[in-house]
Amino acid sequence: MASLDKAIFASYDRDGKHFELYVDPDLAYMYLDGSKKDLKNILVSEEVYADARKGEKAKAGDVEKVFGTTDVMKILEFILHKGEVQLTTDQRRKKTEEKHKQVVAILMRESIDPRTNAPHTQHRIESALEEAKIHVDPFKDAREQLTDIIKELRPILPLKFEKVKVAVKVPAAYAHRCYGTLKSYGIEREEWSKMGDLIVVVEIFGGMQGEFYDKLNKLTAGQIETKLLTK
């Protein structure tokens, strides 16, 4: 647990009242990130403040009215989920970078360029995000902010989200090796030939085609047959 001079603030505002807690920056970050499941040692001081810098404690009546309790651990849990946490500059940068990578990964896997029906490259997506001056929210789920991001990106980067169906024939010698990979993408139909060949139809996002073919080619030394099915 951090000392008071290294602690950061977790705060919450409601009905014109401001509440602050001193929390450990590393443990609070781990809790928000999901890698820490409990509240142990996150709280640095057991006081609820109206202004922590001035040492001004919140009135017990205000705390009870807003949180419905004076139990500081319950208040901590509430503020971590509903309030704001003043992460350090380095923590905020790391969290923003992580969320940025998640957004780019989703766009690469699930979108295609409608002009070519080919996936966008990582470089093209990152350049478009920079050109559109899009700032990824480090605290918001990547998918939750994706709708707004796509709206801002579309004038710069044509995007289409569409699933495609691919028929795959895997030679008997590689069929069992490939089955788990194919299943992870979602097998719609499957059959086994008398010779032991595996024939399946999978449905994937258009942007995942390159990754999909690469994995299967590596597993079979390039000895697969694939066909993009038209709708």
N, C-alpha and C positions, 0 to 999 in steps of 0.2 A: 504494500500500500504506500502511495506517495505521501510525502510530508506536505504540510499545508502550503508551503511556499511554491511547491511544484504542482499543486492541484489546479484543476480547471473548474469552470462553472457549468452546472446543468440548471437550466432555468425554465420557468413556465409563467405565462401571463394570462390572467382572466379577471374580468369585471374590474379592470383598472388596478388590479393588484399584481405585484411582481414577487416571485419567489425564486430563491437560489439555493443550490446545494453545492458543497465542495466535493468533487469526485476525483478519483485517480484517473489520469488521462489514458494510460495504457489499458487498464481493466475496463474502463467505460467504452473504449474503442472496441475491445474484444467482445464485449456484450452486444454492442450495436451491430457488430459484424457477424454475430451468431456463433463465434468460436468459443465464447464463454456463456454457459447456460444459467449460472446462478449470480446472485447479487453480492456474494461474499467479497469483502474488502474493497468494494467499489467506493463506498462512502468514506470520505476522509474526516469529516466532522459530522456529528449527529445533530447539528442545529439546522433549522430551516431559516434562511435569511431573507429579509426584504432588500438588503443591500450588503452583500458579503464583504465588499472592499471596505466599507465603513464599519463593519461589524454590527450592523443593525439587524436584529432578529425580527422575523415576521411575527405578527400578533397571533396568539394561539387561536383566537376567534376566527381570524381570516383563514388560517390554515384549515381549521375544522370545516368552515363553510365551503371552501373551494375543493378540498380533497376528500371531505367526509370522514377524515381520520386525522389523528396526530401521530400515528405510527410512522416514524421517519423511513423505515424500509419500504412500506407500502407507497409512501410519497415518492421515494427514489424510483421505484419501479414505474410509477405513473409518469414521472417527469422524463425518464429515459425513453418511454414509448410515445409520449404526447408532447413533450417539450423540446427544447433545443439544447444541444451539447456543444460547448465551445472547445472543439478539438484543436490541438496544436497545429501550426502551419504545416508541419511535416506530415501529420496524420491526415489532414484535409487533402493535401496533395496526393498522398498515396491512395486514399479512398476515391478521389476523383479519377485518378489514373485507372484504378481497378474497374470502376463503373464505365469509364470510357471504353475500355477494352471489351467489356461485356456487350455494350451497344454495337460496337464495330463487328464483333463476332456474330451477333444475331443478324445484322444486315448482310454480312457475307454469306451466311448459311441459308437465309430465307428469302432474299430478294434477288431479282435479276434485272438486267437492263432490257426494257421492253423493245428497244430498237434492234437488239441482237439476240435476245433470249439467252444471253450468257451471264454468268455471275459477275458482279463488280469485284475488282481487286481490292485488297486492303488499302493500298496506297490511294486509290481513287476515292474510297469512302472517307478515309482520314482527311484527304485534301478538301473534300466537299464539306465535311464538318467544320474544318478550319475556315473555309471561305464563307460559310454561312454564319460564322461566329457563334456556333452552338456551344453552350456551356452545359455539360452534363451535371445533373444534381447528384452529389456524392451520397446523399442519404435516401434517395428515392429508388425503388426497384427499377432495373433497366427496362423491363417490359412496360411498366406503368408510364414511363416518360417517352416511350418509343413513338406513340401517336403524334405527339407534339413535335418531336424531332423530325419525323418523316415529313410533316407539313412544311417545315422550314427547309428541308433538304430538297424536296421535289423540284423547285424552280432551278436548282443547280445540278441535281443528280436524278435522272429519270429512274424511277423505282417501280417494280411490279412484284407483288407477292402472290405467287401461284405455285400450286403443287403439281408435280408431273408424275406420271406412272411409267415405270421402267420394267420391262421384262428381262429377266436374267436367266441364262442357262449355264450351270456350273458342271464341269465334267465330274464324273463319279469319284475320281481320285482326290478331288478337292472339296467335294460337297459337304462333308461333315465339318471340315475346317471352316467353311464359309457360313454355315447355317446360323451360328450365333450372331455374326455380324449382320447378316441379312435380317434376322429377327429383330435386332436392336433398331433397325430403321423402320420396321413395320411391314410384315409380309401380309399382303391382301389375299393372295392365292398361292398355293404350292402344289406341286406334284413331283413324283419320282418316276423316272422312266425305267423300263425293264433292265436297262444297262446300268442303272444306279445314278444317272445324271439328275441333278436337282434343277427344277424349273419353277421360278417364282415370279410374282408381280409385286413390286413394292411401290408405295406412293411417298414421295419426298418433296421437300421444297426445291424449287428450281435452282436456287443458289447452292444447293448441296451436291449437285451432280458431280462436280470435279472431285470433291472429297470421296464421294461414294465409289466412283470408278477407280480412283487411285487405290483405295483400300482393297477392293476386290482383285485388282490386277496384281497387287503385291502378294495376296494370299494364294493366287493361282498361277503365278508367273506369267500373267497375261493371257491365260487360256480360258477366258470366259467369253460368252456372247451376250451382248446387251442390245436392247431395242427400245427406243423412246416411243411410247404408245401415244397415238393421237386421240384426242377426245371425240 
